[in-house]
């Protein structure tokens, strides 16, 4: 018994192809629109300069470090405060009061953060 995939089955009637139409609620449309906006914002997040990186390190954002930090098992800190000393040392504090180790300078802090991972995985949402 041979089977020929290219031959059409004569028992099936020829029917025109129709697409189903679905009704979309306003809420579903808005969520779809937000997802598209978030995707565009994510694609534009590059962290190409030190100024962009420093601008991102502010209260309300989450930063991910290359290595896990003591007290932060995932290597991430949600920033609620930034402490600075006169010598230029920086410490990040999360909303629960946990503190990161002190970084001797902005350059050291920037070198410890995993910018490549963050550029791929962070979704930025601007609220007015």
C-alpha positions as CSV (number, residue, x, y, z in Angstrom):
1,X,0.0,0.0,0.0
2,X,1.6,3.2,-1.1
3,X,0.8,6.7,0.3
4,X,1.2,9.7,-1.8
5,X,1.3,12.9,0.2
6,X,0.9,15.1,-2.9
7,X,-2.4,13.7,-4.0
8,X,-5.5,15.3,-2.8
9,X,-8.2,13.3,-1.0
10,X,-11.2,13.4,-3.4
11,X,-13.6,12.5,-0.5
12,X,-13.3,16.0,1.1
13,X,-15.3,18.8,-0.4
14,X,-13.5,22.0,-1.4
15,X,-14.3,24.6,1.1
16,X,-13.1,28.2,1.1
17,X,-10.7,29.0,4.0
18,X,-12.2,31.3,6.5
19,X,-10.5,33.0,9.4
20,X,-12.3,33.1,12.7
21,X,-12.9,36.6,14.0
22,X,-12.6,37.2,17.7
23,X,-14.1,40.0,19.7
24,X,-11.4,41.7,21.8
25,X,-12.4,43.7,24.9
26,X,-10.9,47.1,25.6
27,X,-8.9,45.6,28.6
28,X,-7.4,42.9,26.4
29,X,-6.4,45.5,23.7
30,X,-4.8,47.7,26.3
31,X,-2.7,44.8,27.7
32,X,-1.6,43.9,24.2
33,X,-0.7,47.5,23.6
34,X,1.3,47.7,26.8
35,X,3.2,44.6,25.9
36,X,4.2,46.1,22.6
37,X,5.3,49.3,24.3
38,X,7.4,47.4,26.9
39,X,9.1,45.4,24.1
40,X,10.1,48.6,22.3
41,X,11.4,50.1,25.6
42,X,13.4,47.0,26.3
43,X,14.9,47.0,22.8
44,X,16.0,50.6,23.4
45,X,17.7,49.8,26.7
46,X,21.4,49.6,25.9
47,X,23.5,50.9,28.8
48,X,26.2,51.9,26.3
49,X,27.8,54.7,28.3
50,X,28.7,55.1,31.9
51,X,26.3,58.1,32.1
52,X,23.4,55.8,31.1
53,X,24.5,53.2,33.6
54,X,24.7,55.8,36.5
55,X,21.4,57.2,35.5
56,X,19.8,53.8,35.9
57,X,21.2,53.3,39.4
58,X,18.5,55.2,41.3
59,X,15.8,54.4,43.9
60,X,13.0,52.3,42.4
61,X,15.2,50.3,40.1
62,X,16.5,46.8,40.5
63,X,20.2,46.0,39.6
64,X,21.7,42.6,39.1
65,X,25.3,41.8,40.0
66,X,27.6,39.4,38.2
67,X,28.4,37.7,41.5
68,X,26.1,37.0,44.4
69,X,26.4,39.5,47.2
70,X,26.3,38.6,50.9
71,X,22.7,38.8,52.0
72,X,21.4,38.9,48.4
73,X,21.2,35.3,47.2
74,X,19.9,36.2,43.8
75,X,22.5,38.9,43.3
76,X,19.8,41.5,42.9
77,X,19.1,44.6,44.9
78,X,15.9,46.7,44.7
79,X,17.3,50.2,45.4
80,X,15.5,52.4,47.9
81,X,18.5,54.5,49.1
82,X,22.0,55.3,47.9
83,X,24.5,56.2,50.5
84,X,27.7,58.1,49.5
85,X,30.7,59.1,51.5
86,X,32.9,62.1,51.0
87,X,35.6,59.8,49.7
88,X,33.3,58.6,46.9
89,X,32.3,55.2,48.3
90,X,28.8,54.0,47.5
91,X,26.4,51.7,49.2
92,X,23.0,50.6,48.0
93,X,20.1,49.9,50.4
94,X,17.0,47.9,49.6
95,X,13.5,48.7,51.0
96,X,13.8,46.2,53.8
97,X,17.0,47.8,55.2
98,X,19.5,45.3,53.9
99,X,22.7,47.0,52.7
100,X,25.1,46.1,50.0
101,X,28.8,46.1,50.7
102,X,30.5,49.4,50.2
103,X,31.9,50.0,46.8
104,X,35.0,52.2,46.7
105,X,33.9,54.2,43.7
106,X,31.3,54.5,41.0
107,X,33.6,52.7,38.6
108,X,33.8,49.7,40.9
109,X,30.1,49.6,41.3
110,X,29.5,49.8,37.5
111,X,32.0,47.0,36.9
112,X,30.2,44.7,39.4
113,X,26.8,45.0,37.7
114,X,25.8,42.5,35.0
115,X,24.8,45.1,32.3
116,X,24.5,42.6,29.5
117,X,21.9,40.4,31.4
118,X,20.0,43.5,32.5
119,X,19.8,44.9,28.9
120,X,18.3,41.6,27.8
121,X,15.9,40.9,30.7
122,X,14.7,44.2,32.2
123,X,11.4,45.7,31.1
124,X,11.2,49.4,31.7
125,X,7.9,50.9,32.3
126,X,7.6,54.7,32.5
127,X,4.8,56.0,34.7
128,X,3.7,59.6,34.5
